[in-house]
């Protein structure tokens, strides 16, 4: 299916890029986990500032990967999907590592 002449996968990667960019910038600028954990998050963190900074950076990197996916979707949707799956797996690994180091107690 196409929307405005673009593939569905192109739109999904564009929306993911914008969402990751917004959440990542929020976390880096405010130093709070914010929307990612919960707006009313009362959990005790090992280091809340580092959690927000590193988590925000990870989201910004994922935003970049989504942007690459968007560009690749014009060339080859299959390669774009493979890059997306690999990016999510790498993101999940590093998020878990970051959460274990700085996350809620």
N, C-alpha and C positions, 0 to 999 in steps of 0.2 A: 504494500500500500504506500502511496505517496501523499505527502501533505505539502502543498505549494511547490511541487516539483522535486522535493527532497525525500529521501527514504525515511522510514520510521526510525531506523537505527541512527541516522544522522541527528534527528531531533532529540532522541533519548540522550545521546552523548553531549549535545549542546546544553540540554537542561541539567544534566549531571555536572557539567563543567561549571555552570553558573551557580548551582547549589553548593558545590564544594568550595568554590571561590568565595562565596558569601560567608559560609560558616567558618572557613579557614581564616579569612581576614578578621572576622569578629573575634575569634579566639586569640589571634596574635595581638590585635590592638587592645582588647580589654583585659587580657590576662585571665579570663574566666572561661570555664568549659561551656557555659551557656546552653544553647539549644541542643548541643550534642548529648549532654547528660540529662539535663532538665533545667528549666529556668529557675525553679525553686529547689535547687540542689543543695542539700544540707550535709552531704557526706563529708567526712574528714579525709583529706588527701595527704599523701606523703609529702608532696610538693605541688600545690595547686597551680602556681605560676608556671613551673616547668611543664606540668601536664598540659596546660592551655597552650603554651608556646610550641611545644613539640607536636601536640595534636593538631594545632593550626597549620604548622608547616607540613605535616603529613597530608592534610586536606588540600593544601595548595599544590603539593606534588601530584596528588590524585586529580586535581583540576587540570593540571598540565597534561596528564595522561589522557584525560577525557578530550582535551583539545586536539591531541595527536590522533585520537580515535576519530574525531570529527573530520579531520583532514584525510585520514586514510579511508574513511567510508566512501569518499568520492572515487577512490582508486579501486579498492577491493573491500567489500563489506566483510568478507570472511577474515581477512587479515585484521581488520578493525575490531572484529569481535574477539579474535584471539588475543590481541593487545589488551583489550578491555578485561578479559578474564584473568590474564597474567597480572595486570595492574591491580585488580581487586585482591588477588591472592597475596601479592607483595605488600599491599597496603594493610591487609588484615594481619599479616605476620608482624610488621613493624608497629602497628597499633597495639597489638597484644603485648609486645615487648615494652613499649612505652607505658602502657597502662599498668603492667606489673611493676615497673620501676617507680612511677610517679603517681599512680592512680589511687582510688579510694582504698582506705584501710579495711 
